[in-house]
Amino acid sequence: MPITVRRRRWRTLSERPKALVVGGGLAGLTAAHFLEKAGADVEVFEAGDSVGGRVGTVQVEGGFIDVGAQFIHSNYDVVLSLISELGLEGNLAPLTSPITTIQRGHRYRMAFDSWNVPYLSVKERLRFNLQLGRLLLPRLRMRPHAEWPRSLDLDDAELGHYLRPRVGEDTFEYLIRPLMLSYAMAEPEGVSVAYFARSMAMYLSTKTFALRSGIAALTDALAQGKKVHLGAQVVRLLPDGPRRVVGIEVARGDRREEVRADAVVMAVPSPALAPLYDGWSDVERRFLDTFAYSPFPIATLRLRSPVDDPSYAVLPDRADGYRLSFLTLPQNKLPHCSPPAYLQCYILGPLGAGIIDEDDDTITGRVAQDLERIFPRVSRDVDWVRVDRYRHGFPHFAPGAYGRALQFRESVRSIQGLAVAGDFIEGGLLEGAALSGKRAAKAVSADLGLRR
Ligand SMILES: Cc1cc2nc3c(=O)[nH]c(=O)nc-3n(C[C@H](O)[C@H](O)[C@H](O)COP(=O)(O)OP(=O)(O)OC[C@H]3O[C@@H](n4cnc5c(N)ncnc54)[C@H](O)[C@@H]3O)c2cc1C
């Protein structure tokens, strides 16, 4: 059998293959990190005025507050290895504060194991665990992130339709919903059972951590020393023939310029990606036309005096008329880092999507009544408000979306010179974003003959 000896060709700096990464969120920065390590000459183009995307930390008097992603889970393999490589390991702080759910006027600590749920009857707990077993046993030891396609057989069923009759209304409302809000930032209706199974695999096998330095320390550290162009909106991928990309067109203010390269990694949410290229195949177009992100605002309020509650999060009872999905007390996530007297209000689902374009006062006004019910008189104590609007908040894995995302992921591989990253092609969340960036870098490195 002939043996092939591969010779490593040493390149000078100017000879290094050039890769452009579009999007300075975690997916793009992870791709840039691994491409640079493999020996590429990398430039990152970010439309916003800072890196991080949906990872953001704001400085406030007396500390900081994370306004986008909050938690890293113990099964985030890629994120945790980046954290250790970047020397941030010492900043990981476990979440120890409870999560409170409100059910018919009573407050309970949320269950973090599937049996110990005091507010459900023994029969309800049995039914829930039976269903959980049915869903998860075939996926025993599934790595929830890297192996999410193993849930594809559950992709066509809608969660409410599938689970409500099987577990009962109370379990759905007071256990499934809080779990979906906590682990997937999604109201449970309209998502696929596959997404639920992934979230539950995570819930049963994970510990939760925040970063004591603020979560943006991760994306800031990744961006450190890289060529990052801020305020650089990519408006078009440059084609050369039907399925080949040779660069990008960038708009900076009124100026437009074309930048050519050996490879382009697109790491932007799918709705931002769709209009940039005319050469999508039917499968790719079908995915891009149907896949959506849920938009929502988050209002961060500063109070004149802190509320006295040990919870990190409070999940109110929508059956009792609450409109707020949940609120959080950042100081109970990271005591001594986030100052007391702040509250963050998450308005998800149709209400969040409906009011995202309203002004700050209107958005906070919509949940003031709920706040009063949770912490009486608190809304009179608010002296500062900040609203963050996430137009591409969370990828929405509706029934069928996992399958279409996977087809898209496979299909775009046949476009020469292009790789796609982003949380939407790896099942969502920080780990999905980082994993997608790492995989995109690996594919590009292979194409360009770089070390991997
Ligand atoms: C409020 C909130 C809380 C969250 N909490 C958690 C959590 O606790 N744990 C967890 O694991 N995940 C959480 N997430 C999800 C997590 O933040 C995302 O999955 C992840 O950050 C997505 O990274 P990304 O790089 O794929 O996308 P993004 O972060 O959206 O990055 C995409 C970047 O591309 C840029 N861009 C877009 N279009 C263009 C263009 N044409 N040209 C140039 N640049 C462009 C954008 O400005 C953006 O910076 C949360 C998300 C939100 C919104």
The ligand as an SDF file (V2000), in Angstrom:
LIG
                    3D

 53 58  0  0  0  0  0  0  0  0999 V2000
  -30.9180   38.0190   27.0780 C   0  0  0  0  0  0  0  0  0  0  0  0
  -30.1830   36.7700   26.6880 C   0  0  0  0  0  0  0  0  0  0  0  0
  -29.7970   35.8720   27.6610 C   0  0  0  0  0  0  0  0  0  0  0  0
  -29.1150   34.7210   27.2990 C   0  0  0  0  0  0  0  0  0  0  0  0
  -28.7030   33.8600   28.2710 N   0  0  0  0  0  0  0  0  0  0  0  0
  -27.9540   32.7950   27.9430 C   0  0  0  0  0  0  0  0  0  0  0  0
  -27.3980   31.9690   28.9580 C   0  0  0  0  0  0  0  0  0  0  0  0
  -27.5720   32.2180   30.1570 O   0  0  0  0  0  0  0  0  0  0  0  0
  -26.6490   30.8910   28.5750 N   0  0  0  0  0  0  0  0  0  0  0  0
  -26.4300   30.6020   27.2600 C   0  0  0  0  0  0  0  0  0  0  0  0
  -25.7600   29.6060   26.9750 O   0  0  0  0  0  0  0  0  0  0  0  0
  -26.9150   31.3900   26.2740 N   0  0  0  0  0  0  0  0  0  0  0  0
  -27.6590   32.4810   26.5880 C   0  0  0  0  0  0  0  0  0  0  0  0
  -28.1190   33.3040   25.6080 N   0  0  0  0  0  0  0  0  0  0  0  0
  -27.8450   32.9410   24.2110 C   0  0  0  0  0  0  0  0  0  0  0  0
  -26.4380   33.3720   23.7830 C   0  0  0  0  0  0  0  0  0  0  0  0
  -26.2240   34.7030   24.1590 O   0  0  0  0  0  0  0  0  0  0  0  0
  -26.3380   33.2450   22.2610 C   0  0  0  0  0  0  0  0  0  0  0  0
  -26.6880   31.9320   21.8850 O   0  0  0  0  0  0  0  0  0  0  0  0
  -24.9280   33.5220   21.7230 C   0  0  0  0  0  0  0  0  0  0  0  0
  -24.3520   34.6450   22.3360 O   0  0  0  0  0  0  0  0  0  0  0  0
  -25.0330   33.7110   20.2070 C   0  0  0  0  0  0  0  0  0  0  0  0
  -23.7760   34.0260   19.6600 O   0  0  0  0  0  0  0  0  0  0  0  0
  -23.6200   34.2330   18.0810 P   0  0  0  0  0  0  0  0  0  0  0  0
  -22.2300   34.6170   17.8530 O   0  0  0  0  0  0  0  0  0  0  0  0
  -24.1750   33.0470   17.3840 O   0  0  0  0  0  0  0  0  0  0  0  0
  -24.6070   35.4410   17.7120 O   0  0  0  0  0  0  0  0  0  0  0  0
  -24.5570   36.9740   18.1600 P   0  0  0  0  0  0  0  0  0  0  0  0
  -24.0990   37.1000   19.5590 O   0  0  0  0  0  0  0  0  0  0  0  0
  -25.8940   37.5230   17.8290 O   0  0  0  0  0  0  0  0  0  0  0  0
  -23.4470   37.6210   17.2310 O   0  0  0  0  0  0  0  0  0  0  0  0
  -23.6890   37.9820   15.9060 C   0  0  0  0  0  0  0  0  0  0  0  0
  -22.9420   39.2700   15.6310 C   0  0  0  0  0  0  0  0  0  0  0  0
  -23.0450   39.5470   14.2410 O   0  0  0  0  0  0  0  0  0  0  0  0
  -23.1750   40.9420   14.0760 C   0  0  0  0  0  0  0  0  0  0  0  0
  -23.7660   41.1630   12.7580 N   0  0  0  0  0  0  0  0  0  0  0  0
  -25.0210   40.8830   12.3410 C   0  0  0  0  0  0  0  0  0  0  0  0
  -25.1710   41.1920   11.0420 N   0  0  0  0  0  0  0  0  0  0  0  0
  -23.9780   41.6660   10.6250 C   0  0  0  0  0  0  0  0  0  0  0  0
  -23.4970   42.1440    9.3650 C   0  0  0  0  0  0  0  0  0  0  0  0
  -24.2760   42.1780    8.2770 N   0  0  0  0  0  0  0  0  0  0  0  0
  -22.2070   42.5770    9.2840 N   0  0  0  0  0  0  0  0  0  0  0  0
  -21.3810   42.5390   10.3630 C   0  0  0  0  0  0  0  0  0  0  0  0
  -21.8000   42.0940   11.5750 N   0  0  0  0  0  0  0  0  0  0  0  0
  -23.0730   41.6560   11.7050 C   0  0  0  0  0  0  0  0  0  0  0  0
  -24.0650   41.3570   15.2360 C   0  0  0  0  0  0  0  0  0  0  0  0
  -23.9330   42.7450   15.5000 O   0  0  0  0  0  0  0  0  0  0  0  0
  -23.5320   40.4760   16.3540 C   0  0  0  0  0  0  0  0  0  0  0  0
  -22.5130   41.1190   17.0900 O   0  0  0  0  0  0  0  0  0  0  0  0
  -28.8180   34.4640   25.9420 C   0  0  0  0  0  0  0  0  0  0  0  0
  -29.2150   35.3720   24.9520 C   0  0  0  0  0  0  0  0  0  0  0  0
  -29.8900   36.5120   25.3240 C   0  0  0  0  0  0  0  0  0  0  0  0
  -30.2950   37.4880   24.2520 C   0  0  0  0  0  0  0  0  0  0  0  0
  1  2  1  0
  2  3  1  0
  2 52  2  0
  3  4  2  0
  4  5  1  0
  4 50  1  0
  5  6  2  0
  6  7  1  0
  6 13  1  0
  7  8  2  0
  7  9  1  0
  9 10  1  0
 10 11  2  0
 10 12  1  0
 12 13  2  0
 13 14  1  0
 14 15  1  0
 14 50  1  0
 15 16  1  0
 16 17  1  0
 16 18  1  0
 18 19  1  0
 18 20  1  0
 20 21  1  0
 20 22  1  0
 22 23  1  0
 23 24  1  0
 24 25  2  0
 24 26  1  0
 24 27  1  0
 27 28  1  0
 28 29  2  0
 28 30  1  0
 28 31  1  0
 31 32  1  0
 32 33  1  0
 33 34  1  0
 33 48  1  0
 34 35  1  0
 35 36  1  0
 35 46  1  0
 36 37  1  0
 36 45  1  0
 37 38  2  0
 38 39  1  0
 39 40  1  0
 39 45  2  0
 40 41  1  0
 40 42  2  0
 42 43  1  0
 43 44  2  0
 44 45  1  0
 46 47  1  0
 46 48  1  0
 48 49  1  0
 50 51  2  0
 51 52  1  0
 52 53  1  0
M  END
$$$$
